[in-house]
Structures are given as C-alpha cells and as structure tokens.
Amino acid sequence: MILHSKRPPAWPLCSLALLLLCAQSKSQPQPEATVTLLPIDQDGLAVTGYHVENFTDRYETDMASYFHGLRGSKIPFGQYTYVLTEDTGGGNISLRGRGVVSDTDTLIVAAYSPSDLRGFSRDIVKPKTFQIRGSIQPTPTTEAKTQPVRVRLLPIDGRDHLDLRVDESGEFRTSLGLSGRYLLAVIRGNEVLAVQQVSFEQDIRPATFVVKIPEVQPPISHVRGSEP
C-alpha cells in the first residue's frame, strides 16, 4: 500500500506572505512635508490676498484642506498641481502651476504669467528674424575644444533653465521671447567664469547685450558635513 502525504498547496502560504508584506509596507510612515506657497506678480514681488483652491496629486487627491492660508502641513511627498485664487473672489487672476514636494520644508513659488489672466487675449507674432544675442567680453578660450563654453539661463521665479551654445567669437543667441529676470552663468567645463543678473524687458524686437567676464572668478562656498 502506497501512502500519499497530504501537503497543503503552496499558494495559500505565498498569498499569506504577500498579505503580510503589503500590510507591513502600508504601516510604514510615508514622508510628509510642510509646504509654503509664495505667490508673486509679473515683477517678481510677493503678493497677498490668495488662498489655495486646489492642491492635487497625480492620483487626483486634493490636499487643499490641509492648508491654512498658504501653508500646509502633513503633505505627502510627490508631484502636485495647484490653483491659487483671490480671497475676494471677484478678481480676474488665478495662479496655476505645478510643484514637487520632496523636502520636509518645501517652498513653492507660484509665479504669475500672462496666461493666468482670465479672458485676457493677446496675440503676439514674432518676426522670423527675431533673436536675442549676447556677447561675452573678453572672449573666453576653450581648452583644446574639449571643454566648450556655454551659457545657462535660470529664471529666478521658475524651475526650467535654458542652455545656449557660445561660438568662437564669444556670442550666443536664442529665438525665444524671454521675459523677466534671470541669472546668467558662463560655464566652461566645471568652471563658472561669470554670473550676471539679466532682466529681459523687450517685446518682439531683437535685442543685444554684453556679459563681462571678471578678472577674478566667483568664489566657491564649500559646504561639508561636520561632526555633531
């Protein structure tokens, strides 16, 4: 007589392990942050009189109720879309944008743009020859062309940056209609040759400007950890 051992199937044990793993992962605290929204106007100046209408994550969960004024607490890390509206309710401007919460104390600058004007319509057609041209003086040299010189433009009230090629004569150009204040950095390899604040105030007319390379490069602040 052959005895057959009755072993329980393996899949219930696997399912139980998965359930325990999921429960354990759910019990782990998710990182949260204090979030401050700073609305600014087209000139980069802070404005008041706004509240958080929506603060929605990628799963369409609205965290606006976690805000008191423009400061929210216990906001989970993630990407969010926000809408700020005027407290009076009768204004024409709502500030809209996106922000990333990735630090325990996060500041999100809600920058004004012309598209935030409700009912505002303005068609601007740039001429085909439109260009903003910059010239670096004196012309920086390249190191055997292995470390080309480039320009990086960073808006002081935005997250996106623009990289521009610098030619052999020290000139760079863009056909984009830039507006507002930027920090301009002249970079060669890992060297920062110059940093200059630039305010683009032209409309659709071509413009030129000069960037001066100082005799002494900007200083570097070395931040290192220390023993507690």
Backbone torsions as a table, in degrees:
resi	resn	phi	psi	omega
1	MET	NA	131.7	-178.9
2	ILE	-100.5	123.6	178.2
3	LEU	-92.8	128.5	177.9
4	HIS	-102.4	122.0	178.3
5	SER	-76.1	134.6	-179.7
6	LYS	-95.0	92.4	177.3
7	ARG	-88.5	140.2	175.8
8	PRO	-68.4	143.0	178.8
9	PRO	-59.3	151.5	-174.3
10	ALA	-76.7	-24.8	-172.9
11	TRP	-65.5	-33.4	176.8
12	PRO	-63.9	-34.6	178.6
13	LEU	-66.5	-40.7	178.0
14	CYS	-64.0	-42.1	180.0
15	SER	-63.3	-39.4	178.8
16	LEU	-64.3	-40.8	178.5
17	ALA	-64.2	-39.0	178.9
18	LEU	-66.0	-40.3	178.7
19	LEU	-63.7	-41.3	178.4
20	LEU	-64.7	-39.3	179.4
21	LEU	-65.0	-41.7	179.6
22	CYS	-66.3	-41.6	179.1
23	ALA	-63.8	-37.6	179.6
24	GLN	-66.7	-40.5	-179.7
25	SER	-67.9	-34.6	178.9
26	LYS	-70.4	-28.9	-178.8
27	SER	-76.4	-17.0	179.3
28	GLN	-72.4	130.9	-177.9
29	PRO	-66.1	136.0	176.5
30	GLN	-85.6	142.6	179.4
31	PRO	-62.9	136.4	-179.6
32	GLU	-127.6	162.5	-173.9
33	ALA	-140.8	158.6	164.3
34	THR	-94.0	125.3	-174.2
35	VAL	-116.4	128.9	175.7
36	THR	-116.5	128.5	176.3
37	LEU	-101.8	129.2	-178.4
38	LEU	-116.5	100.3	177.0
39	PRO	-77.6	137.1	178.0
40	ILE	-132.1	154.6	179.7
41	ASP	-89.9	-172.0	-175.7
42	GLN	-67.6	-15.2	177.7
43	ASP	-96.1	2.6	179.1
44	GLY	85.0	10.2	-179.3
45	LEU	-94.0	139.5	179.4
46	ALA	-64.4	139.5	178.9
47	VAL	-123.0	154.9	-179.8
48	THR	-116.4	177.8	177.1
49	GLY	88.0	23.0	178.4
50	TYR	-120.7	153.1	173.1
51	HIS	-135.2	165.0	-176.9
52	VAL	-83.1	111.8	177.4
53	GLU	-83.0	-45.3	178.3
54	ASN	-141.2	144.5	172.2
55	PHE	-146.7	88.7	-165.2
56	THR	-110.7	134.1	177.9
57	ASP	-86.2	-176.9	-174.9
58	ARG	-71.8	-11.0	176.9
59	TYR	-97.8	12.8	179.6
60	GLU	67.0	24.4	174.5
61	THR	-88.2	121.7	-176.9
62	ASP	-92.1	122.1	-178.6
63	MET	-103.3	17.7	-176.5
64	ALA	-60.8	-31.5	-178.3
65	SER	-69.3	-11.9	178.8
66	TYR	-85.6	-1.2	-178.2
67	PHE	-101.3	139.0	168.9
68	HIS	-116.3	107.4	-169.4
69	GLY	70.0	-125.0	-179.0
70	LEU	-107.9	15.0	179.0
71	ARG	-122.5	127.3	179.4
72	GLY	-115.8	151.7	179.3
73	SER	-125.2	155.9	179.9
74	LYS	57.5	43.1	177.0
75	ILE	-91.9	118.9	-179.8
76	PRO	-62.5	149.6	175.3
77	PHE	-59.5	145.1	177.1
78	GLY	154.7	-172.3	178.7
79	GLN	-101.6	138.8	-174.7
80	TYR	-134.9	153.3	170.6
81	THR	-114.4	131.1	-175.4
82	TYR	-123.3	156.1	172.1
83	VAL	-136.0	122.3	174.8
84	LEU	-108.1	133.4	178.6
85	THR	-124.6	158.8	-178.8
86	GLU	-69.3	142.4	-179.1
87	ASP	-63.3	-32.2	-177.9
88	THR	-69.9	-26.2	179.0
89	GLY	80.3	-8.9	-177.5
90	GLY	-108.0	9.0	-177.3
91	GLY	-82.2	174.2	-179.0
92	ASN	-104.3	-4.5	-170.9
93	ILE	-116.8	128.1	167.0
94	SER	-119.7	139.4	178.1
95	LEU	-99.2	126.2	-176.8
96	ARG	-126.9	148.7	177.8
97	GLY	177.4	-170.1	179.7
98	ARG	-129.0	149.3	179.0
99	GLY	-146.7	158.1	179.3
100	VAL	-115.7	126.8	175.8
101	VAL	-100.3	106.1	-176.1
102	SER	-137.4	7.6	179.1
103	ASP	-133.7	152.0	-177.2
104	THR	-65.4	-22.2	174.9
105	ASP	-129.5	97.0	-171.2
106	THR	-108.1	132.3	173.5
107	LEU	-110.4	126.7	176.8
108	ILE	-116.7	119.5	179.3
109	VAL	-87.0	117.1	179.3
110	ALA	-93.4	94.9	-172.8
111	ALA	-87.6	138.4	175.5
112	TYR	-71.1	143.6	169.7
113	SER	-139.7	155.5	-178.4
114	PRO	-56.3	-27.1	-179.9
115	SER	-70.1	-11.7	178.2
116	ASP	-77.1	-10.4	177.8
117	LEU	-79.0	116.4	178.3
118	ARG	-70.6	133.0	178.8
119	GLY	74.6	5.6	-178.6
120	PHE	-91.3	127.1	-178.7
121	SER	-132.8	125.4	178.2
122	ARG	-146.9	116.7	-179.7
123	ASP	-96.0	117.6	178.9
124	ILE	-116.2	121.1	179.5
125	VAL	-109.9	115.9	179.3
126	LYS	-80.2	142.0	174.0
127	PRO	-65.5	154.4	-177.8
128	LYS	-63.5	-24.3	-178.1
129	THR	-90.8	7.7	-176.0
130	PHE	-63.1	132.0	176.8
131	GLN	-154.6	145.8	166.1
132	ILE	-108.0	121.8	-176.7
133	ARG	-117.2	135.8	176.3
134	GLY	-120.9	151.3	179.9
135	SER	-129.6	128.7	179.8
136	ILE	-95.0	126.4	-179.0
137	GLN	-129.6	132.8	-10.8
138	PRO	-68.9	160.6	-177.7
139	THR	-63.6	120.5	179.2
140	PRO	-71.8	143.7	179.5
141	THR	-90.7	151.9	175.2
142	THR	-96.1	157.5	179.8
143	GLU	-94.4	88.7	179.9
144	ALA	53.6	30.0	178.2
145	LYS	62.1	10.8	176.0
146	THR	-86.9	-21.5	178.5
147	GLN	-124.5	82.9	-177.6
148	PRO	-68.1	155.7	178.0
149	VAL	-88.9	138.6	178.4
150	ARG	-140.4	165.0	177.7
151	VAL	-119.0	134.0	174.5
152	ARG	-117.6	126.9	177.5
153	LEU	-107.8	123.6	-179.7
154	LEU	-121.1	117.5	177.9
155	PRO	-67.9	137.2	-177.3
156	ILE	-72.5	-17.3	-179.2
157	ASP	-119.8	30.8	179.0
158	GLY	-151.3	175.0	-176.7
159	ARG	-103.8	-28.9	-175.7
160	ASP	-77.7	148.0	176.1
161	HIS	-124.5	165.9	-177.9
162	LEU	-129.1	126.8	177.2
163	ASP	-105.0	132.9	-177.8
164	LEU	-125.6	141.2	178.5
165	ARG	-79.4	140.5	176.0
166	VAL	-106.9	125.6	-177.6
167	ASP	-84.0	-178.1	-174.6
168	GLU	-65.3	-22.5	179.3
169	SER	-88.4	1.3	179.2
170	GLY	85.4	16.1	-179.8
171	GLU	-103.8	150.1	173.5
172	PHE	-138.5	157.9	-174.5
173	ARG	-153.6	156.1	174.2
174	THR	-146.8	149.2	176.5
175	SER	-100.1	7.2	178.9
176	LEU	-81.3	142.8	178.0
177	GLY	-84.7	81.7	-177.6
178	LEU	-73.3	147.8	179.6
179	SER	-146.7	138.8	178.6
180	GLY	101.3	-171.3	-175.5
181	ARG	-97.8	139.8	-178.9
182	TYR	-132.4	155.6	164.7
183	LEU	-98.6	124.2	-179.1
184	LEU	-105.7	125.2	177.9
185	ALA	-118.4	130.8	173.5
186	VAL	-96.0	121.0	-170.6
187	ILE	-124.5	136.9	172.6
188	ARG	-132.0	110.6	-174.9
189	GLY	64.1	-119.4	174.7
190	ASN	-108.7	18.9	177.3
191	GLU	-98.5	134.6	171.4
192	VAL	-99.1	107.3	-175.4
193	LEU	-80.8	-30.4	-178.1
194	ALA	-160.9	150.0	172.9
195	VAL	-132.6	128.6	-176.4
196	GLN	-141.7	140.0	175.3
197	GLN	-85.8	130.7	-177.2
198	VAL	-127.7	135.1	175.9
199	SER	-115.1	114.3	179.4
200	PHE	-89.4	114.0	-174.5
201	GLU	-123.2	3.2	-179.8
202	GLN	-79.0	163.0	177.7
203	ASP	-99.4	-93.0	179.8
204	ILE	-115.8	13.4	179.4
205	ARG	-92.4	140.5	176.5
206	PRO	-58.3	150.7	-177.3
207	ALA	-144.1	153.0	176.9
208	THR	-132.9	152.4	175.6
209	PHE	-155.9	167.2	-174.8
210	VAL	-119.1	139.2	174.9
211	VAL	-113.2	123.6	-178.2
212	LYS	-93.7	131.3	173.6
213	ILE	-88.1	118.7	-179.2
214	PRO	-72.3	160.4	178.3
215	GLU	-68.0	-31.8	178.4
216	VAL	-112.1	129.0	-179.9
217	GLN	-66.9	153.8	178.3
218	PRO	-58.0	140.6	-178.6
219	PRO	-69.1	157.3	177.6
220	ILE	-111.0	127.8	173.3
221	SER	-93.8	114.2	-179.0
222	HIS	-88.4	117.2	-179.6
223	VAL	-105.8	115.1	-178.7
224	ARG	-127.4	152.1	177.1
225	GLY	-69.2	153.4	179.7
226	SER	-130.7	159.3	178.9
227	GLU	-66.9	138.7	179.6
228	PRO	-67.9	NA	NA
